[in-house]
Amino acid sequence: MAKKFLKESIIISLVFLLGCAQTRVRPYAEKYKGPKKRIAVMDLK
């Protein structure tokens, strides 16, 4: 019983830690330089 509990708690801990791991983020990524879409909002009657 104790071995089963230990095994399950280790698996749950690993899943939790892997879920909280950071992904590779590029903070200085190149900004988009292409054309931008524009919209207009008109008054409704």
C-alpha atoms as an extended CHARMM CRD file, in Angstrom:
* protein
*
        45  EXT
         1         1  MET       CA              0.0000000000        0.0000000000        0.0000000000  PROA      1               0.0000000000
         2         2  ALA       CA              2.7970000000        2.4080000000        0.8950000000  PROA      2               0.0000000000
         3         3  LYS       CA              4.7020000000        1.6230000000       -2.3250000000  PROA      3               0.0000000000
         4         4  LYS       CA              1.6060000000        2.3220000000       -4.4210000000  PROA      4               0.0000000000
         5         5  PHE       CA              1.0470000000        5.6470000000       -2.6460000000  PROA      5               0.0000000000
         6         6  LEU       CA              4.7000000000        6.6390000000       -3.1100000000  PROA      6               0.0000000000
         7         7  LYS       CA              4.6410000000        5.7400000000       -6.8060000000  PROA      7               0.0000000000
         8         8  GLU       CA              1.4250000000        7.6880000000       -7.4150000000  PROA      8               0.0000000000
         9         9  SER       CA              2.6520000000       10.7380000000       -5.5240000000  PROA      9               0.0000000000
        10        10  ILE       CA              5.9080000000       10.7720000000       -7.5110000000  PROA      10              0.0000000000
        11        11  ILE       CA              4.0030000000       10.5450000000      -10.8050000000  PROA      11              0.0000000000
        12        12  ILE       CA              1.6310000000       13.3460000000       -9.7920000000  PROA      12              0.0000000000
        13        13  SER       CA              4.5550000000       15.5180000000       -8.6820000000  PROA      13              0.0000000000
        14        14  LEU       CA              6.3800000000       14.9850000000      -11.9800000000  PROA      14              0.0000000000
        15        15  VAL       CA              3.2750000000       15.8190000000      -14.0030000000  PROA      15              0.0000000000
        16        16  PHE       CA              2.7810000000       18.9870000000      -11.9580000000  PROA      16              0.0000000000
        17        17  LEU       CA              6.4070000000       20.0750000000      -12.3100000000  PROA      17              0.0000000000
        18        18  LEU       CA              6.4510000000       19.4180000000      -16.0540000000  PROA      18              0.0000000000
        19        19  GLY       CA              3.2350000000       21.3990000000      -16.4320000000  PROA      19              0.0000000000
        20        20  CYS       CA              4.8220000000       24.3820000000      -14.7000000000  PROA      20              0.0000000000
        21        21  ALA       CA              8.0090000000       24.2930000000      -16.7730000000  PROA      21              0.0000000000
        22        22  GLN       CA              8.7240000000       27.3750000000      -18.8420000000  PROA      22              0.0000000000
        23        23  THR       CA              8.7740000000       27.1950000000      -22.5810000000  PROA      23              0.0000000000
        24        24  ARG       CA             11.3930000000       28.9380000000      -24.6620000000  PROA      24              0.0000000000
        25        25  VAL       CA             10.2120000000       32.5070000000      -25.0890000000  PROA      25              0.0000000000
        26        26  ARG       CA             11.9880000000       34.9990000000      -27.2980000000  PROA      26              0.0000000000
        27        27  PRO       CA             11.4500000000       38.3580000000      -25.5790000000  PROA      27              0.0000000000
        28        28  TYR       CA             13.1830000000       40.2450000000      -28.3740000000  PROA      28              0.0000000000
        29        29  ALA       CA             11.4080000000       38.5760000000      -31.2750000000  PROA      29              0.0000000000
        30        30  GLU       CA             11.2850000000       40.4610000000      -34.5390000000  PROA      30              0.0000000000
        31        31  LYS       CA              8.1290000000       42.5450000000      -34.8300000000  PROA      31              0.0000000000
        32        32  TYR       CA              5.7190000000       42.0550000000      -37.7230000000  PROA      32              0.0000000000
        33        33  LYS       CA              6.4810000000       44.5350000000      -40.5190000000  PROA      33              0.0000000000
        34        34  GLY       CA              3.8360000000       43.5920000000      -43.0870000000  PROA      34              0.0000000000
        35        35  PRO       CA              0.5780000000       45.3150000000      -43.9860000000  PROA      35              0.0000000000
        36        36  LYS       CA             -1.9560000000       45.7940000000      -41.2130000000  PROA      36              0.0000000000
        37        37  LYS       CA             -5.6860000000       45.2570000000      -41.5570000000  PROA      37              0.0000000000
        38        38  ARG       CA             -7.8660000000       48.2150000000      -40.7110000000  PROA      38              0.0000000000
        39        39  ILE       CA            -11.5610000000       48.2860000000      -39.8860000000  PROA      39              0.0000000000
        40        40  ALA       CA            -14.1120000000       51.0590000000      -39.4320000000  PROA      40              0.0000000000
        41        41  VAL       CA            -17.0290000000       51.0830000000      -37.0180000000  PROA      41              0.0000000000
        42        42  MET       CA            -20.0580000000       53.1860000000      -37.9840000000  PROA      42              0.0000000000
        43        43  ASP       CA            -23.0030000000       54.3130000000      -35.8800000000  PROA      43              0.0000000000
        44        44  LEU       CA            -26.0540000000       52.0660000000      -36.0550000000  PROA      44              0.0000000000
        45        45  LYS       CA            -29.6040000000       53.4100000000      -36.3040000000  PROA      45              0.0000000000
